[in-house]
Each structure stands twice: as C-alpha cells, then as structure tokens.
Amino acid sequence: MPSNPLSPLQRLSALGQSVWIDFLSRESIRGGHLQGLVDNDAVVGATSNPTIFQKAMTSDDAYDEQLHELAARGADVGETFWALAEQDIEDACDLFRPVWEQGEGRDGYVSIEVDPRLAYETLDTFREAMRLHETIDRPNLLVKIPATRPGLAAIEDVVAKGHSINITLIFSLRRYAEVAESYVRGIERLVADGGDPSAVASVASFFVSRIDTEADRRLDEIGGHDELKGKLAVANAKFAYMHYKEVFAGPRWEFLAAKGATPQRVLWASTSTKNPAYPDTLYVEELIGTDTVNTMPEETIRAYQDHGSPQARLESGLKEARRVFDELKRVGVDYDDVTDTLEREGVEKFSNSFAELLEALGAKQESLALA
C-alpha cells in the first residue's frame, strides 16, 4: 500500500519552519478541534492576544459555567477575565505538552499577553509577566511582552529570571535588533547568576501584513507606484531573518549556546492577507526559512493546506528586497514613520480590544445573573 503523501504544511515543517495557530478558545481546546489541528495540520503551538480572547469569550457559551462561579464569588470583571484566560492557557499548555516534550522544548508553546494597557510601563510589565508565569506554571508557557521601548528592559529582566517570553508587536528592523539584544543580555545575566538557560525559550514576533497595509495606504495617497505595493512586509522580514542569523552566531552567542541557551527564533504573525488582491498564502510562501515560526489564523492554515507550495524562500531575493526599501524612500514613503505608526496603533488596538472585552464580559456576567 503506498504511503500517504505529506501535506503542504508537513512539507513546510520539514523545511525547518514551525506552524503555530493564531487563535484559542475554550471550545476549540476542549472540543477536540485544536487537537485535530495538531494531528492533521502540523500545528505545534498556539498564540493568543486580547483581540483573540475578545472574539472567543464573547461568542462562546463554554465560558458560562465559570462565569457563573466567578460572579457568585463576587469577582470583578478584571479578575474574571484573567481567571478565564488563565484556565484556557493552562488547558492549551497541557494539550501541547506532548509536543513540547517530544521536541525537547523546541515547540509546543502557548502564549498569553500581559495586560496591553501596561505597554509603556516597564516595572508593571515585568511584574505582570512574572505573575503570569507563577500562576499558570507550565514549562511550555510563553508570556507576551510588547516590543515598546519601555518593554525592552522588562524583556531582559524576565529572561534574566529564567522565564520564557514571546516579544510581540515588532515592526521595525531597528526595534527587532533591540529586542534580540535584550534577549541575549538577559541570557548573559541568567548564566552569570548560575541559572539554566536551557529552560528559557523565546520568539520575536514580527507583525507582517500590517506593514503592507500601511505602506500601501501611503502609496495610494502619493498616487501611482503600484508596482511597490505588497512588497515591504516580505522585504522587511527577509532583512530581519538576516539579522537573526548574525546575532545568534559568533563567539558571544556560542559561549551562551555551550551553556545550553537556545536562539530566540523569529516568528511571523499577522500572516493572513488583508488585501484580497494578494494571494491568500503570500505571507506564508515568501517567509519559509529554517528555525522560524509562522503563527497562522485557521483560514490561512486551510488555504495553505489546499494550495501551498513550500520552498525555502526567505534568503532569496535580497537584492530585490533592498531595492524595495530604496524605491519606497525615493517616492516618499518614510519607513521609520510607517513602523512607528504601526507600533503605536498596535498597542492602541490591543488596549481597545481589552477594554471592549472587559465591558462585554461585564455585560455577559449581568445577563447570566439575571437568567
């Protein structure tokens, strides 16, 4: 009997890229759907954020029983959210634990984000990250810290304490270089204090599609230059990967690796295509490279399984990528302003989602109490 051919995502995984899913809900965890993605679609991790929890908790009645219990205890809406979210993350970590164990800690991670309203508060972010690690207490947990300037010190301090993190909302190459440096310094401090760096994992999450959305919007304002649309995000990612390979090589890193440290992999986030004129697998096909992660919404997973064509493309076309930067600058698109705007709006979007989530949870609690 002939063996089954590998699916596109299995072939992608064989090229060294890990597939994570950019969604979590209680129904998907407990109803077998998430396990099905692990079994059938090469999914080896999961990410969440305030927007994802907002969608899940306000539309899924699987939370109602715990909501009743928390309301009966007199929990306020903030306590209620964290109790619900932490339960989901614990359950998801347990589901992915076999992946984590079999891969010796390479994958099998689940991410939860610190309160996004703390994005510009270093000490509060550090304390919240430490609290989440202590409360959830799973070796395959990644706590997400936003890559704002105040977040950089929190990143270093959490790593130095021996905890795993996912740095989120990275847009610019300059900020990515600072994030990678914060991770390496944190590992150096951990090693100097006699800690075990092999217990620490980290990913640096680049938000991809939003870069093209913003650059394309500016090109539309300028007028013309359609040939430059949909190009900056991939070009940006290619140079980020080049920097990753430079940082996690050479004597400084080799010393830490000999102590058991693992590189902070680059993760591609926001990889669904926002512009319907672009291929729906654009931000998967063009960003396949060894030792990277792509966290995909389920619709992108389905699209790629249907018509993906995996090849390692991340290190090709670097001259063309440099030309994209040069041409965008020539026509008046300011890269630094694009990425600064996206970081600011990214923090604002997650903060707004968090506020809307708390409001919706409060309303749901009230309606359940009246039922």
Beta strands, then each sheet from edge to edge (+ up, - down):
strand 1: 17-21
strand 2: 43-46
strand 3: 110-113
strand 4: 141-146
strand 5: 165-170
strand 6: 202-207
strand 7: 265-269
strand 8: 292-296
sheet 1: 2+ 1+ 8+ 7+ 6+ 5+ 4+ 3+
end
